[in-house]
Amino acid sequence: MAAAEVAVGDLSLPPVTDVDGGVLPAPQARTAAKRYYYIGFAALPWFWVVNIWLFFPDFWHGRDPVVAKYTRRSALGFVAYTCLFLPWMLLYLIAGEKVLGQSAYDALDINRLDLSGSGLDPS
């Protein structure tokens, strides 16, 4: 067996190359890609971007089917999250008072939070 392959049962899986040219064993790369994908659902879409960036060769060329599957799903998740979140942010920042009404806008405004009892008050 070549030094660049990892034996898994009866199958020999070629290693996965990351974006920096580093070589990871296929089971380790698959686990990492899967973890980054699932962590992205915890309102942390930057993990999806990291997943795509880290395994970009497999995202683009699909050398390892499992890593490619999770990086492509991460890309879809990031695009969907951005398409939903970015318009809401822009709507809130640009026309929030007019669209939401003054009371709803004030309730959602983080600058109006009372931090005096939390020890986080800057004044």
N, C-alpha and C positions, 0 to 999 in steps of 0.2 A: 504494500500500500504506500502511496506517495506521502511525503511529509505534509503536503498541502491539503490533504483530505482527512476528514474526521469520520471514523467508523460509527455508525448508528445501526445496530442490529445487522441486517444483511445488506443494508444500503450504505454506500459511501457518498456522503454529501460534500460537494465542493465548498470551500470557505466563502464567506461573504465579504466583499470589499466595501469599506465605507468611503465617504466622500474624500477623506484625507489620504486614501491609499492604504489605510490600515486593514489588517486581515482579522476577521472574527470567525470563530467556528460557527457553522450554520445553526446549531441549536441555541447558542448564546445570542446570535443576531436575531433569530426568530422570536426568542423570548423578549428581547429588548424592543423590537418593533411592535410586538403585541402589547407590551406594557405601556409604551408611549401612546399607542392608539387608545387604550382604555382610560388612561389618565386624562386624555384630552376631553373626555365627557364630563369631567369634574369641573366644568367651567374654566378649564385651562387650555385653550386652543393653541397656545404657543408650543405645547408638547407635540401637537400635530405637525407644526412647522419644523420642530427639531427632528421629528421622525422622518419627514420628507428630506430634510437637509442631510441628516446623517446617512441615510440609506439611498441617496439620490441615484447612484448607479443602478440599483435594483428597481427604484421607482421608474426610471426612464427605460431601462432595457429588460427588466423582469427576469434576471438570471435565477434568482431563488423565488419560486412561486409564492411561498408563504410571506416572505418579507415584502415582495412586490404587492401582495394583496393588502397587507396592513398599511403600507405607505400610500397606496392609492386610495384606500378608505380614509386615511388621515387627510389627504388632499381634499376629498369630497366633504369631509366634516368641516375642515377649515373654511372652505368656500361657502358652505351653507351657513355656518356660524357668522361669517363676515357679512354675507348677504342679509342676514336678519339683524345683526347687532349694529352694524354701521349706519343703516338708515335710521334706526331708533335713536342712536347717539346724535346724529345730525338733526333730526327732528326736534329732539329735546333741547339741543344747544341753540339752534337757530330760531325756532318758532315755538318753543315749549309753552310759554305763557299763553299764547293765542290759541294753540291747539288743545292743550290739556286743561286750561282754565287756571286762574291764579291759585286757588286752594290746592289743587292736585300738584301743580308745579312746585309750590312751597313745601308740600309734604315730601316730594321726591328730591328736593334740593339738599345736598349733603352739607353745604355751607351753613345751613340753618340748624344743624344738629346741636343739641345742648351737651357739651362735653365737660361741663363744670364738675360733675360727680365722678368722672372716669379717671381723672388725673392726666388727661390728654389735652387739657385746655392750654393753648399757647400763651394766653395772657396772664 
